[in-house]
């Protein structure tokens, strides 16, 4: 508030005389006496508040601002969500400790809590590792950027993931007899139904389709197509920019939405719904 950076008293005492006098003269007075709380703060006579885990998350958003450049509001929200959850999980299990007070035992206890959940809730170890990674990157960035010089006890705690599971594609038979049968999609509104059908012949992600706009939908071209561009959002990978021809059910579905899907453009709900629909297909 007085325009000075906090310094502990030992460093204040070593300041050049002019800078030291500036600090002393900035202390507000009450009558003829200096205000003790101000003098203590400006001259470094109080301890600097420790950074807790919750405070580290607040600082992280500013320090990691570059990660959000080019992302849409929905993408930023999706990026933040698992990071927030990782911090909430640690605080719920271990507490909102100051970073310098976190011990190896604390981190092991956090991992053991996850191990118990894996056994009782049939969780995937890869998801646990992601949670631990999100927690670690918050602490590491704050430690580095704030020059705390802490030795964080975070290494060597990842779980064995085993063989990576892959989600199988929709079968041709299921697409024809379930997705495209008469009345199968009547429970969806018009935009959601069109987005789902556009997926059928394009292979585009739900997030890519709902982000389409008038400038990225090309129905009057010699070959009708959509172009996946960083139009108000950041593409998932450098290879995601592409043009995809429209044919069959996908072409028919998009004809009524030449300017895109405004209702779902900034919503994550559709993607989650389509994932549930995908998981509902029974293997042959």
PAPAZA-211564 format. One record per atom (N, C-alpha, C): residue in one letter; x, y, z. Coordinates in steps of 0.05 Angstrom, whole numbers, plus 5000, padded with zeros to 4 digits. Layout:
N
AXYZ;...
***
This chain:
284
X501749765000;X500050005000;X501750255000;X504150245012;X505850475013;X507950474990;X507750274973;X509550274949;X512150134953;X512449974974;X514949834979;X514549534978;X516649394968;X516649104968;X517449014996;X516148805006;X516848695032;X519748595032;X521148665053;X523848565059;X524048505088;X525448285096;X525848235125;X527748455136;X527648495163;X529048705175;X532048695169;X533248455168;X536148435163;X536848555136;X535148525116;X535648635090;X535048935089;X532949015104;X532349305105;X534749455117;X536049345137;X538249475150;X540649515131;X540849355110;X543049365092;X542449535067;X540049655066;X539349825043;X541150075043;X541550195019;X542850455018;X541350655035;X542850845047;X541651035066;X539151175055;X539251255029;X536951395017;X534451225017;X534750975009;X532450795008;X531450735036;X533250705055;X532350655083;X530750895094;X531651135088;X530251375098;X527551395084;X527351315059;X524751325045;X522751145060;X523650915068;X521850735083;X521050855110;X522950965124;X522351075150;X520451305148;X520851485128;X519151715124;X516351645114;X516051405103;X513451315092;X511651215114;X512751165138;X511051055160;X509151275169;X506551205169;X504551395178;X504751445208;X503951675217;X504051745246;X501351795257;X501051755283;X498651815298;X499552015320;X498952275315;X500052475333;X503052505327;X504652475347;X507552485343;X508852215341;X507252005345;X508351735346;X507751585320;X509651425310;X509251265286;X507251045292;X505750965272;X503850745274;X505450485274;X505350335296;X507150105300;X506749895279;X504249845271;X503749635251;X504949705225;X504849955217;X506050045192;X509050035193;X510150125215;X513050115218;X514049825217;X512649645230;X513449365230;X513449255202;X511349315187;X511149205160;X513249325141;X513549595141;X515349725122;X518249665128;X518849635154;X521649585162;X522249295166;X520449115159;X520948825159;X521048695186;X519548805205;X519548695232;X517448475237;X515948405216;X514048185217;X514847975198;X514247725204;X514947505186;X513247505161;X514447435139;X512947425113;X511047185115;X508447235108;X506447015110;X507346775092;X507146535103;X507746295087;X505646255066;X506546135043;X504646065022;X503445795027;X500845785030;X499545525035;X498845395008;X497845155009;X497145014984;X494945164969;X492845254984;X490745404971;X491645674959;X493445804973;X494646054963;X496346004939;X497745774939;X499445704916;X497645674890;X495245564893;X493545544870;X492745814860;X492046004878;X491446274869;X493746404854;X496146364864;X498446474850;X498946334823;X498446084822;X498945924798;X497446034774;X494846114778;X493346214755;X494746444741;X495946624757;X497346854746;X499946774734;X501446604748;X504046514738;X503946344713;X501746204710;X501346034686;X499546154665;X499346424666;X497446564647;X498046494618;X500546444611;X501246384583;X499846134573;X499145954592;X497845704584;X495045744573;X493845974579;X491146024570;X490946194545;X493246284535;X493246464511;X492046314487;X490146434474;X488846314451;X486646124457;X486246054482;X484145864490;X481446014492;X479345874486;X476645984490;X475945964520;X473746094527;X472846084555;X472445794564;X471145634547;X470645354553;X473145194556;X475145254539;X477745114541;X479245184567;X479145434574;X480445514599;X479145384623;X476445364623;X475045234644;X475744944646;X475944814623;X476744524622;X479544484632;X481344674625;X484144654634;X484344684664;X482844864675;X483044924704;X481744704721;X479644574711;X478144394728;X479744174741;X481444014727;X482843804741;X485043904759;X486044144754;X488044264772;X486744344798;X484444464797;X482944534821;X482244284837;X481444074823;X480643824836;X483043704851;X485443714839;X487843594851;X488443744877;X488244004877;X488844164901;X486744114922;X484144094914;X482044034933;X482443764946;X483343564930;X483743294941;X486043304962;X488243434956;X490443434975;X489643575001;X488243804999;X487443945023;X485443775039;X483743635026;X481743465040;X483143235055;X485343135044;X486742905057;X488842995077;X490443195069;X492743275085;X492343535100;X490743715088;X490343975100;X491644195084;X490844445090;X491944675075;X494544765088;X496644605084;X499144655097;X500744865081;X502544995095;X504545175082;X506444995066;X507345095043;X508944935025;X511444825039;X512744995055;X515144905068;X514744695090;X512144655097;X511544455118;X510744185106;X510444165080;X509643915068;X511943725068;X511443485079;X513543285082;X513143055063;X515142885061;X515042645045;X512742465055;X512442455080;X510242295092;X507542395083;X507242655081;X504742775072;X504042685044;X506042705027;X505642624999;X505042324996;X506442165012;X505941875012;X503141815022;X502241955042;X499541915053;X497541985032;X498042195016;X496242274995;X496142054973;X498541944966;X498541724947;X497141474958;X497541414984;X496241184996;X493241214996;X492241455000;X489341514998;X488341444970;X489941514950;X489141444923;X489141144918;X491141014929;X491340724926;X488940584937;X488040674960;X485640554972;X483140604954;X483040844943;X480740894925;X480840724900;X483240674890;X483540504866;X482340224872;X482840124896;X481939854903;X478939854908;X477840054921;X475040054928;X473240164906;X474240344889;X472540474869;X473340394841;X475240214837;X476140114811;X476940354793;X478640524804;X479640754789;X481940674771;X482540834751;X484740794733;X487240924744;X489540784748;X491940904758;X492941144742;X492341144716;X493241374700;X491841624708;X489341604716;X487841844726;X489041944752;X489841754769;X491141824794;X493741974789;X495341874770;X497841994764;X497442284753;X495342314737;X494742584727;X494142774750;X492542674769;X491842834792;X494342914807;X496142724812;X498642784826;X500342974811;X500342944784;X501943124767;X500943404768;X498243434768;X497143704770;X497843834796;X497643684818;X498443784844;X501343874844;X503043704833;X505943764833;X506644004816;X505344044793;X506144264776;X505344534788;X503244544804;X502444784818;X504744864838;X505544674854;X507544724874;X510244794861;X510944654840;X513544694827;X513744974815;X511545054801;X511645324788;X511745544808;X510145524829;X510145724850;X512945734864;X514045504870;X516645484882;X518845624865;X518645574839;X520645684821;X520245994817;X517846074810;X517346354804;X517446534828;X516746434851;X516946594876;X519646564890;X521446414877;X524146384888;X524146284917;X522446094923;X522245994950;X524645814957;X525845694937;X528145524941;X527645284959;X525145174956;X524444944972;X525244684958;X525844474973;X526244214961;X523544064965;X521944054944;X519343934946;X519443624945;X518243484963;X518343194964;X516343054946;X516743094920;X514643004901;X515542774883;X518042714882;X519042514862;X518442224870;X518442054849;X518241764853;X515741664864;X513541804860;X510941714872;X508841634851;X509641624826;X507641544805;X507041254807;X504541184800;X503640904801;X504140764774;X504540504775;X504840344751;X502140344737;X502140414711;X499540434697;X498840184681;X500840014676;X500239774661;X499539844632;X498239664618;X497539704590;X495339914587;X495840104570;X494040324566;X491440224552;X489140304564;X486640234552;X485940424529;X484840324508;X483940494486;X480940454482;X479540664476;X476740644471;X476240554442;X474840334438;X474340244410;X472540434395;X472740434369;X470940614353;X468140504352;X466240674344;X463540574338;X463640364316;X462140154319;X462039954298;X460140054276;X460639974251;X458940054229;X456039964234;X455739724244;X453039614249;X451539784270;X453039864291;X451740024312;X450940294302;X452640414285;X452040674274;X449440664258;X449240454241;X446940434223;X444340364238;X444640174257;X442240064270;X441440194296;X443240364307;X442640504332;X442540804328;X444840914319;X444941204317;X443141314295;X442941174273;X441541284250;X438741164246;X437840994265;X435140884261;X433041094267;X430741064256;X428641264259;X427941314288;X428141574296;X427341654323;X429441614344;X431841504337;X433841444357;X434841694371;X434941924357;X436042164369;X433942374376;X431442294378;X429342474383;X429642614411;X431042494429;X431442614455;X433342844456;X434742894434;X436643114432;X435343354419;X436343594427;X435343834412;X436643844385;X435744024368;X436644024340;X439644064337;X440844244353;X443644294350;X445244054359;X444543934381;X446043694391;X445743464371;X443443424360;X442943214341;X444743254316;X444843504306;X446543564283;X449443514289;X450443604312;X453243564319;X453943274320;X452243114332;X452742824333;X452842694306;X451042774288;X451042664261;X453442754244;X454343004249;X456743094235;X459142934243;X459242834267;X461442664276;X461642414259;X459342314250;X459242044238;X461142014214;X461142204196;X462742184172;X465242364171;X465642514192;X467942694192;X470142604212;X469342474233;X471342404254;X472242634270;X470942874267;X471743104283;X470843074312;X472343204329;X471643194358;X469143364362;X467543284383;X465143454389;X465843744395;X468143784408;X468944064414;X469644214389;X470744074369;X471344214344;X468844284328;X466944104329;X464444154314;X462844374326;X462544374353;X460844584365;X462244854364;X464844864358;X466245124355;X466145234327;X464845084308;X464745184281;X463145444279;X463845614260;X462445864256;X461945894226;X460646114219;X459946174191;X462446164174;X464646264185;X467146274169;X468546004166;X467845804181;X469145544179;X467345324168;X464945404161;X463045214148;X462745304119;X463445124100;X463645194072;X461745014056;X459145084056;X457144924042;X456944984013;X457845224004;X457545303976;X460045243960;X462145123972;X464545053957;X463944823937;X465744783918;X465444563900;X465244293915;X466844273936;X466644043954;X465844163981;X463344123990;X462544224017;X464344114038;X465244284056;X467144194077;X467044384101;X468244294122;X468744464146;X471744494149;X472544714160;X475444754166;X475744794196;X477444634207;X478044644236;X480344854239;X479645084251;X481545304253;X481545404282;X483745544290;X483745674317;X482145924317;X479545894312;X477646124310;X476446184337;X477846344353;X476946414380;X477546194401;X479146004393;X479845784411;X482645674403;X483845514420;X486445394414;X486045104406;X487345024384;X487144754375;X488544564394;X487644314395;X488744124414;X491644054408;X492344024382;X495043964374;X495644124349;X498244134341;X499044294318;X497944164292;X497243904293;X496243764270;X493143784268;X491843914287;X488943914288;X487744094266;X489244294256;X488244464235;X487944304209;X485544284199;X485044124175;X482444194162;X482044094138;X479544124123;X478343854120;X475743824125;X474343564125;X471943584106;X471843414085;X469543424067;X467043324082;X464743424073;X462143344084;X460643164064;X459842934074;X458242754057;X456142614074;X454242494060;X452142334073;X450642474096;X450342324118;X448842424141;X450042684152;X452742714151;X454042944161;X453343194145;X453343164119;X452643394102;X449743474106;X447943284107;X445143344111;X444643474138;X446043394158;X445643494185;X446543784188;X448643864174;X449744134177;X448244344160;X446644254140;X445444444122;X443644654137;X442444574159;X440744754174;X442344934194;X444944904194;X446545054214;X449045174201;X448545324180;X450745444164;X452345644180;X451345734203;X452845934219;X453745804245;X453545544248;X454645414271;X452545344292;X453545304317;X451945204339;X452245374363;X450945614364;X451445804385;X450745694413;X448745524415;X447845424441;X450045264455;X451645114439;X453644934450;X456545044447;X456845274435;X459545364429;X461445384453;X460345464476;X461945494500;X461145294522;X460045064513;X459044874533;X460544614532;X461144494555;X462444234557;X460444004559;X457944074564;X455943864570;X455543674547;X455643774522;X455143604499;X457343384497;X459843464500;X462043274498;X461743044518;X460943114543;X460542914563;X458242734556;X456142844545;X453842684537;X454442494515;X456042574496;X456842404473;X458642184483;X460442244502;X462142034514;X460441814527;X458341904542;X456541704554;X455141534533;X454341664511;X453041524490;X454941314478;X457441394473;X459441214462;X459840974480;X460041024506;X460540804525;X458240614528;X455840704517;X453540534520;X453440304499;X455140324478;X455140114458;X456339854470;X454939644468;X455939384478;X457839254457;X460139144465;X461939014446;X460638774434;X461338724408;X460238504394;X461238234405;
***
